[in-house]
Every structure is written in C-alpha cells, then in structure tokens.
C-alpha cells in the first residue's frame, strides 16, 4: 500500500500481547472481537471479499505516468488557520495523561512520481480483526490511485487518515510555495474522496453523521 516495509502479523501480535493496549491518538482500543468482523458501515458499500483485499493488491508498478501524477488545484474547501507561535516547533516528547504507557501505530502509504505502489491488505485485516486502532498517512497521489482503499480507511471507525504530502518529496529541498502545494493538493484529494464517500452512503440510505 505504499507501505515500504512489510510488518508481519506475528510482529503485530507480539506487540499486542506484550503491551496489552495498543492505541493511536492516545485512546484505548476496543476489545478484540471473538471473530473477525467489519463495521456495518463498511459493508454497506463493499463486500467482505472486497474489504479483505487480494494478493495482487501489493503489486508495485514503476516507470509509469498516470493522471494521478498531476496535482489538482490547490484550493481546498477547508484550510485551517496557522498554528499559534507556541505550537510551531517540532514535537519532541508527548506525556500521556496519567503516565500511561502507550503505543501509537502509524503507517505511511507512499507513492512517488512515475509509480503506482500497492496495498498490503494483511496488515489492515489484522488490525480490523483484532480491533486495533491505527493512523494511516497516505500521499495525495496514493489516495488518487487507490480511491476505494482510501475510502475504506476513511469509513472505518478504527482508523484515522492523515497527510503525507502529495508525492513523497523531500521537503528539505522544496521551496515554501512548493511545500504548500504539496500539502494543499493532498487536502483537495482527501476532500474529493470524502465527498464521494458521503455521496455513496447517502445513495445507500445512510446518514453522513454515521461517519463522525
């Protein structure tokens, strides 16, 4: 899925048993279900087989140019105001409330120029089967070339979806305007897929509030 390094399910299982609680964003996980289940919201739009994925989802294709290599216009509907000065430095340390010992699982879904990367369904299936929360950081280009997978992650209450820029450029070598384009274009792509997800659910008779 643009995940550059495969994490075997046995490693995730070991973390789960060792720490007892695996969280993202400082929240406790839901109890592990007795049998693999999917949130009903997901099964409104996709079959169980579609959600489980296919072996060829992992395929990575290089040396190809697709429409997703072109960034969309950088005018998202929602633009957050700048952070106050006190929050503009790099975060070096986080101290969870009550001194709890927590682990946050995050995964990058990277896709650079001239390539189409894959999707490792085994990792997502394991997280869903065990009720483990995680945060995914896709590039805008990955979201563009994997619209259904992106919307599945968006619709799953276990997961959060963040931004990993448009096409995985090294920000140390970009101008400030180009950095802004990378971030805002990714926001535009997110909004396009969010609107599509809401539209599909509405057509299926599901209230958008279910996504909250």
ABEGO torsion letter per residue (X at the ends): XGBABBBBAAAAAAAAAAAGBBBBGGBBBBBBBABBBBBAAAAAABBAAAAAEBAAAABBBBGBBBAAABBBBBBBABBBBBBBAAAABBBABBBBBGGBBBBBBBBBBBBBBGBBBBBBAAAAAAAAAAGBBBBBBBBAAAAAABAAAAAAAAABAABBBBBAEAAGBBAAABBAAAAAAAAAAAAAAAAAAAAAAAAAAAAAGBBAAAAX
